[in-house]
């Protein structure tokens, strides 16, 4: 969403308080981030695991992503939207990928793609805003002011560059109590001739007694000056308004529009050996209430192209060998199509985990199309089980500590001990 | 300091001029609230900037236009969108009844509908008139539920009795009338049924109920059972005790503090004046909690731009196309273009506007405004008076002292933390 703000998710539900946000999420320029690469971090990079979180905003239609092509109930529920058996990309005798996901199918065949089926949480919420908060805060019970990555930043006293988002606004995911990840802005500072960066820096000084927001405004200038060195690094990753306008077949509910550009920045950082452990990127537009086929296919194609070229690129370098990608959305969609050749908000959906360290294959159990909860899929895997696997293996920490004491219901050996 | 009157004018409108602030200071706080919300004099600025009228949509009457025709239509619609956007920015700048214009801006963010999906400027203009002409919130809710732009935005025209599309019904409850948590999933589905059957007549710029597509059956919504239709549903939701409280909290979020929840006493006082938005807003502005909320709002990009234009005597209506497009492009990068909210959840607020990325874009707009403004010599003191800032912190004063060129000084003042936060 716009330089689209994940923050609106937080604001809409009032989840994350201003204090966590004002606590110091810093903006960082791409070149400043790249400059955190030192001989020491470069030396550690080939053994430093990294996680890339891909958020699909709007509620991705899981049933048309990982398709239960052998089940007649699938064809009965959505005759206009269902993919005929001869078009799907088979995974096994029951499930197949959407025809747009040819690249992911190749990753599956080379055992670098894990698919966790039926991921959700108890008492599903069908509000975009609340459900995305639940996923990002990892707390389905009550609203909490911190994201699960933010709590990890708090708990490990991590520096700001440990978790970064390539969006202009911080997603709740990266907001901690006392720390937060960084938003990486792309683009250079062009000042009118009568002003110098020194003057901007002067505006960026903190002033005793000013309001938190005014202090925040000042800090944005201090950060802007820090970013000044990045002018020469101006990257192609900024998206034009025209590109954004091209997108919305669906009601906008957030998400950036060029996933490939965001992932190429991640790739650069990984290859440069920066000490970042978690990257957050996103793709929006999945709220396909109407005329779903064409819009959803466009998005899946974008996801497929961006993700597979990223994974291929990562596989080719020692630093990249340590990268794992996790793709999720706030919910799946209703099993039955609506009258508009679209689908309404649903519940459980598949999660993709890809990368050189991943043990490819199917995890969890595909929800039944006959045993529905008021027309919706029943989740078979709690999303926190997936997060537990990621926290323990990729980030090397005790998951319960960052998941509000949550104990996994099932172990998901997505990452074999290496 | 201006005894709170400056805060009042900044929040209730788009940024007072020094003359407006001086007049309001003479009148006093309460009298200014009443003058803002019940202006006695006609709005000369608004009369001079009448709503544009648009010709029929370029594809009007065509069932199967050729690709070339469509491409031409796209360009025409783009030009019309720019025309509407320019007009609105100009109206916000020129209007004397600032509080009225600010409220309409607020409603645009509340019923957040974007032309980037709706596509047809004719529909957006129609919605704008509806927001402008609604007598009170009740009338507005009834009008909006049949507003073709809102219906299209939330797929209402595709919602029929054979298979419901619940997008509009859900957002009606979650974002427009009640707030999340005041209803169940069952209520969402049933509300969707009540809203079935509305079709859009694009050429006539209206929505019409198709009796054959409407689900006439009984629905149970929020514990009430009946053959609810769109108006019945809206009446039911308007009658919930959460509704006035929800609207009051949304007003507080934009006019009071985007950071702190509405205090209980304020909440009661504002909700009690439902459904008259001007009366609700008057109660809010007269409340002690409002007067204590200084420093708790960040100016939205459009608010910031329009306020600066008013103070500098710059009129968006007189910008050449190149200037307009550059400013709109910058507004887009800041995350706020009129008629194009980023999501149905409306605009961001507070610190979300204050990233280094937005700081950078803001410099560009500020410098452009400064280059357009007719200005003479400036000092930090006269700059504060021009921009109606209560005062500079030592930090900003020191920064301003270092600039001799008036346009540079003005640029720095426009981006200063003291000017951005109110």
Boltz contact constraints between the chains, C-beta under 6 A:
constraints:
  - contact:
      token1: [A, 1]
      token2: [B, 342]
      max_distance: 6.0
  - contact:
      token1: [A, 1]
      token2: [B, 343]
      max_distance: 6.0
  - contact:
      token1: [A, 2]
      token2: [B, 335]
      max_distance: 6.0
  - contact:
      token1: [A, 2]
      token2: [B, 342]
      max_distance: 6.0
  - contact:
      token1: [A, 3]
      token2: [B, 333]
      max_distance: 6.0
  - contact:
      token1: [A, 3]
      token2: [B, 335]
      max_distance: 6.0
  - contact:
      token1: [A, 4]
      token2: [B, 342]
      max_distance: 6.0
  - contact:
      token1: [A, 5]
      token2: [B, 348]
      max_distance: 6.0
  - contact:
      token1: [A, 5]
      token2: [B, 352]
      max_distance: 6.0
  - contact:
      token1: [A, 7]
      token2: [B, 348]
      max_distance: 6.0
  - contact:
      token1: [A, 7]
      token2: [B, 352]
      max_distance: 6.0
  - contact:
      token1: [A, 8]
      token2: [B, 345]
      max_distance: 6.0
  - contact:
      token1: [A, 8]
      token2: [B, 348]
      max_distance: 6.0
  - contact:
      token1: [A, 11]
      token2: [B, 349]
      max_distance: 6.0
  - contact:
      token1: [A, 12]
      token2: [B, 345]
      max_distance: 6.0
  - contact:
      token1: [A, 18]
      token2: [B, 259]
      max_distance: 6.0
  - contact:
      token1: [A, 21]
      token2: [B, 351]
      max_distance: 6.0
  - contact:
      token1: [A, 27]
      token2: [B, 355]
      max_distance: 6.0
  - contact:
      token1: [A, 27]
      token2: [B, 356]
      max_distance: 6.0
  - contact:
      token1: [A, 126]
      token2: [B, 185]
      max_distance: 6.0
  - contact:
      token1: [A, 127]
      token2: [B, 174]
      max_distance: 6.0
  - contact:
      token1: [A, 127]
      token2: [B, 180]
      max_distance: 6.0
  - contact:
      token1: [A, 130]
      token2: [B, 180]
      max_distance: 6.0
  - contact:
      token1: [A, 168]
      token2: [B, 355]
      max_distance: 6.0
  - contact:
      token1: [A, 168]
      token2: [B, 357]
      max_distance: 6.0
  - contact:
      token1: [A, 169]
      token2: [B, 352]
      max_distance: 6.0
  - contact:
      token1: [A, 183]
      token2: [B, 355]
      max_distance: 6.0
  - contact:
      token1: [A, 185]
      token2: [B, 356]
      max_distance: 6.0
  - contact:
      token1: [A, 185]
      token2: [B, 357]
      max_distance: 6.0
  - contact:
      token1: [A, 189]
      token2: [B, 360]
      max_distance: 6.0
  - contact:
      token1: [A, 192]
      token2: [B, 367]
      max_distance: 6.0
  - contact:
      token1: [A, 192]
      token2: [B, 411]
      max_distance: 6.0
  - contact:
      token1: [A, 194]
      token2: [B, 405]
      max_distance: 6.0
  - contact:
      token1: [A, 194]
      token2: [B, 408]
      max_distance: 6.0
  - contact:
      token1: [A, 195]
      token2: [B, 408]
      max_distance: 6.0
  - contact:
      token1: [A, 199]
      token2: [B, 399]
      max_distance: 6.0
  - contact:
      token1: [A, 199]
      token2: [B, 402]
      max_distance: 6.0
  - contact:
      token1: [A, 202]
      token2: [B, 398]
      max_distance: 6.0
  - contact:
      token1: [A, 202]
      token2: [B, 399]
      max_distance: 6.0
  - contact:
      token1: [A, 203]
      token2: [B, 399]
      max_distance: 6.0
  - contact:
      token1: [A, 205]
      token2: [B, 395]
      max_distance: 6.0
  - contact:
      token1: [A, 207]
      token2: [B, 393]
      max_distance: 6.0
  - contact:
      token1: [A, 207]
      token2: [B, 395]
      max_distance: 6.0
  - contact:
      token1: [A, 211]
      token2: [B, 295]
      max_distance: 6.0
  - contact:
      token1: [A, 213]
      token2: [B, 298]
      max_distance: 6.0
  - contact:
      token1: [A, 213]
      token2: [B, 421]
      max_distance: 6.0
  - contact:
      token1: [A, 214]
      token2: [B, 295]
      max_distance: 6.0
  - contact:
      token1: [A, 214]
      token2: [B, 417]
      max_distance: 6.0
  - contact:
      token1: [A, 214]
      token2: [B, 421]
      max_distance: 6.0
  - contact:
      token1: [A, 216]
      token2: [B, 351]
      max_distance: 6.0
  - contact:
      token1: [A, 216]
      token2: [B, 354]
      max_distance: 6.0
  - contact:
      token1: [A, 217]
      token2: [B, 354]
      max_distance: 6.0
  - contact:
      token1: [A, 217]
      token2: [B, 417]
      max_distance: 6.0
  - contact:
      token1: [A, 217]
      token2: [B, 420]
      max_distance: 6.0
  - contact:
      token1: [A, 217]
      token2: [B, 421]
      max_distance: 6.0
  - contact:
      token1: [A, 218]
      token2: [B, 417]
      max_distance: 6.0
  - contact:
      token1: [A, 220]
      token2: [B, 354]
      max_distance: 6.0
  - contact:
      token1: [A, 220]
      token2: [B, 356]
      max_distance: 6.0
  - contact:
      token1: [A, 220]
      token2: [B, 359]
      max_distance: 6.0
  - contact:
      token1: [A, 221]
      token2: [B, 359]
      max_distance: 6.0
  - contact:
      token1: [A, 223]
      token2: [B, 356]
      max_distance: 6.0
  - contact:
      token1: [A, 224]
      token2: [B, 356]
      max_distance: 6.0
  - contact:
      token1: [A, 224]
      token2: [B, 359]
      max_distance: 6.0
  - contact:
      token1: [A, 224]
      token2: [B, 360]
      max_distance: 6.0
  - contact:
      token1: [A, 227]
      token2: [B, 356]
      max_distance: 6.0
  - contact:
      token1: [A, 241]
      token2: [B, 332]
      max_distance: 6.0
  - contact:
      token1: [A, 245]
      token2: [B, 116]
      max_distance: 6.0
  - contact:
      token1: [A, 248]
      token2: [B, 116]
      max_distance: 6.0
  - contact:
      token1: [A, 248]
      token2: [B, 117]
      max_distance: 6.0
  - contact:
      token1: [A, 251]
      token2: [B, 344]
      max_distance: 6.0
  - contact:
      token1: [A, 252]
      token2: [B, 343]
      max_distance: 6.0
  - contact:
      token1: [A, 253]
      token2: [B, 343]
      max_distance: 6.0
  - contact:
      token1: [A, 254]
      token2: [B, 343]
      max_distance: 6.0
  - contact:
      token1: [A, 289]
      token2: [B, 155]
      max_distance: 6.0
  - contact:
      token1: [A, 289]
      token2: [B, 165]
      max_distance: 6.0
  - contact:
      token1: [A, 289]
      token2: [B, 167]
      max_distance: 6.0
  - contact:
      token1: [A, 290]
      token2: [B, 155]
      max_distance: 6.0
  - contact:
      token1: [A, 290]
      token2: [B, 158]
      max_distance: 6.0
  - contact:
      token1: [A, 338]
      token2: [B, 163]
      max_distance: 6.0
  - contact:
      token1: [A, 338]
      token2: [B, 165]
      max_distance: 6.0
  - contact:
      token1: [A, 339]
      token2: [B, 160]
      max_distance: 6.0
  - contact:
      token1: [A, 339]
      token2: [B, 162]
      max_distance: 6.0
  - contact:
      token1: [A, 339]
      token2: [B, 163]
      max_distance: 6.0
  - contact:
      token1: [A, 340]
      token2: [B, 155]
      max_distance: 6.0
  - contact:
      token1: [A, 340]
      token2: [B, 158]
      max_distance: 6.0
  - contact:
      token1: [A, 340]
      token2: [B, 165]
      max_distance: 6.0
  - contact:
      token1: [A, 344]
      token2: [B, 166]
      max_distance: 6.0
